[in-house]
Amino acid sequence: MAISSAYIGFLLSFSTFVTLISCHNLPENHVALFIFGDSLFDPGNNNYINTTTVFQANFIPYGETFFKYPTGRFSDGRLIPDFIAQFAGLVIPAYLKPGKHKFTDGVNFASGGAGALVESHQGLVVDLETQIKYFKKVEKSLRQELGDAEAKKMLSSAVYLISVGGNDYLTKNSSSSDEEFVSMVLGNLTVAIKEIYKNGGRKFGFPNLIPLGCLPYMKAKSGGYCNDEATEIAKVHNALLPKTLDKLKKELQGFKYALYNIYQSFTQRLNNPSKYDFKNATTACCGSGLYGGIDSCGGKRGVTEYDLCDNPADFFFFDSYHPSEKAYRQFAELMWAGTTHIVRPYSLKTLFEDKTSSIHHSNVGL
């Protein structure tokens, strides 16, 4: 039977159309990762904002261990989200990095120095509220790229990782009690979670707060001792955060979370570094003064001279505030697949493997 050239042309055109449509479909069981927060998670977004070098790490020796150049991460190498992305087989761009990015694997909005409160380092960082605004822009571009149905499916199966609060407490300048101030911070975090939920998010991951008073910077300021006041407010935060998340679980259908007890992991390594293969958990690898507590790493923050250790992997802290890549890897492994003693009620691995959240679409603002 003869087939007309017009019909052949139609088949070819239809085939091209199907190919174009299918190229927008994501792989089956694809789970993206969206990241919000502060310097524990910032991959270099602060390189591209008008700020001070206090809130930047885009100079040597930052990045020396893994990347071999400074990326803007506050460490000698990778951070927790870098390892989580690696475990999940994803490539996550920094949102503010110039260039055209594909957001189908997710995106990192975190900003060093950022807090849940707009007032924390206001004007010098990308606060959590602004990070959520950026997320909404990404959500809109994903709808345009993938279509509403595919974008909805992607956003509801994605995992949302949030680290925030430390900068709010370290800059607290308020007569409020610790409980009142923590309630304000967690109130803003709740608003952010609900905005992500409205736009499809169902699966979340959170570290609680580290013992803030035992950072080299804080110990140096306190004459060599942990600052109990700073650690106490972190403890209040850590006591109220699970209650906040459990309340959200009751309110929001399909809401699931992994809460990682980074406070416990931190404390264990400070108290017994050799058990976790660290030679030093007191002094920063990079800095100056008592315990390396003067924030001079890189010589671009007012103090030009600084000390630098030979092997950052021997040290728990890389600079006056932040852990080394080795410590971050250990944290990431625990957050990814630790037991319920350290991450609960789910691990991040469980959330990435969970396929049920993608079916909960009620009240999704897409």
MOPE-V423775 format. One record per helix or strand of 2 or more residues. SS is the DSSP state (2 for helix, 1 for strand). FROM is the first residue (numbers start at 1). TO is the last residue. If there is no record, write none. Layout:
BEGIN
ss=[SS	SS]
from=[FROM	FROM]
to=[TO	TO]
END
This chain:
BEGIN
ss=[2	1	2	2	2	1	1	2	2	1	2	2	1	2	2	2	1	2	2	1	2	1	2	2	1	2	2]
from=[5	33	45	53	80	93	106	128	148	159	166	178	203	212	216	228	256	262	273	286	290	307	312	325	343	348	357]
to=[22	37	48	55	88	94	108	146	157	163	170	198	207	214	221	251	260	271	276	288	292	308	314	337	345	353	359]
END
